[in-house]
């Protein structure tokens, strides 16, 4: 994992020096986003309850592809904190049951934190003197989990599991559209939420996120 982070850092620095052009400009940005999280409805009797969220923070290096600066590639590094509330109960790291909707526990939540590497193809109708503009940024986001827990609590029992078998490597499509600071963000994963090597866990669940993305120059 450390090698991946070092390679990404090297690429950011390399492009930062090789792309300098006095006739162009960059939209290097700090990003902050808040999403509503979902795992879809492809698994029979699977239900989501309460609010599931994702909080993300990071930096994106802008690499202009045109002198006007309206077309660019963005490559970044960030951190995400996620929660998923639903009726899937893990009894241990390899088995699960789906709880009846009439028996909603006090707590049944998956939490995980991740390093993020967003890669965006960027278009905006900006200029070197115009800081308020429309943007369409689309691309991929790779994430690597570095911690995960599952917590369950009802009137009869309470326990927590660490190192939950969530897929450590997550990859998904992203689309951010908006004006100035405010943007609508979408994320759709292309792989399973749980580790596919554990056959007893469902493979139908995949992350989908909808929320707001803020870019700060």
C-alpha positions, -999 to 999 in steps of 0.1 A, spaced: 0 0 0 28 24 8 43 18 -26 10 28 -43 8 61 -22 45 69 -31 39 63 -68 8 85 -68 27 113 -49 55 111 -75 30 114 -104 15 145 -87 49 162 -83 60 152 -118 30 166 -135 32 197 -114 66 205 -128 61 193 -164 28 210 -170 38 246 -161 27 269 -189 24 307 -185 -5 308 -210 -26 283 -191 -39 280 -156 -49 253 -131 -78 246 -109 -59 228 -82 -85 222 -56 -92 209 -21 -124 188 -23 -149 180 4 -180 159 -1 -209 144 18 -229 115 3 -259 94 10 -248 58 8 -267 28 -6 -259 -8 -13 -287 -12 -39 -317 -36 -40 -303 -66 -59 -303 -89 -28 -338 -103 -20 -352 -90 14 -322 -67 19 -334 -33 33 -316 -2 43 -325 17 74 -315 50 90 -292 74 72 -260 60 57 -233 85 49 -199 91 34 -176 120 44 -146 127 21 -117 151 20 -87 155 -2 -67 174 -28 -67 172 -66 -39 183 -88 -51 199 -121 -32 190 -153 -44 213 -182 -49 197 -216 -56 230 -234 -41 265 -233 -75 279 -223 -76 256 -193 -111 245 -200 -101 208 -205 -79 191 -179 -71 159 -160 -74 158 -123 -54 134 -101 -57 134 -64 -54 119 -29 -80 118 -2 -96 101 28 -131 88 31 -152 78 62 -182 56 55 -212 41 73 -239 17 60 -270 10 81 -292 -20 69 -308 -53 80 -278 -75 71 -265 -90 104 -231 -105 105 -230 -133 132 -192 -137 124 -169 -127 96 -182 -155 73 -220 -158 78 -250 -135 79 -287 -133 82 -312 -107 70 -333 -94 99 -370 -90 97 -381 -54 92 -403 -56 123 -373 -64 144 -351 -33 138 -321 -34 162 -307 -3 180 -275 -6 159 -266 -26 129 -239 -7 110 -209 -12 89 -181 14 92 -149 18 72 -122 43 64 -103 44 31 -76 61 12 -89 75 -21 -73 82 -55 -97 101 -78 -89 105 -115 -111 130 -134 -115 142 -169 -125 178 -165 -144 204 -185 -154 238 -173 -163 271 -190 -138 291 -169 -110 315 -176 -80 328 -158 -101 357 -144 -134 339 -140 -137 320 -107 -175 312 -110 -182 287 -137 -200 255 -147 -182 222 -145 -185 186 -156 -160 163 -140 -162 125 -147 -138 97 -141 -128 69 -117 -121 67 -80 -99 39 -65 -102 33 -28 -81 12 -4 -96 4 30 -74 8 60 -99 0 88 -134 -15 91 -158 -25 118 -193 -40 122 -215 -31 152 -247 -48 163 -269 -40 193 -304 -50 204 -321 -58 237 -305 -93 238 -270 -88 226 -243 -63 217 -210 -69 199 -185 -55 175 -164 -72 148 -131 -57 134 -115 -62 100 -149 -69 84 -145 -88 51 -154 -58 30 -135 -57 -3 -103 -39 5 -100 -25 -31 -130 -5 -43 -133 10 -77 -161 31 -91 -173 57 -117 -177 93 -106 -197 122 -120 -197 157 -105 -218 184 -121 -223 219 -107 -217 257 -107 -190 274 -86 -187 258 -52 -219 237 -53 -219 204 -72 -240 172 -73 -218 141 -70 -225 105 -81 -204 74 -74 -212 39 -87 -189 10 -77 -179 -16 -103 -171 -43 -78 -187 -61 -49 -190 -46 -14 -179 -78 2 -148 -98 -5 -157 -123 -33 -133 -149 -19 -157 -155 10 -184 -175 -8 -209 -173 21 -213 -135 18 -236 -119 -8 -220 -107 -40 -250 -86 -51 -243 -56 -29 -225 -27 -46 -219 9 -34 -239 38 -48 -235 73 -35 -254 106 -42 -245 139 -25 -228 172 -26 -192 180 -36 -175 212 -27 -143 224 -45 -121 251 -28 -93 267 -48 
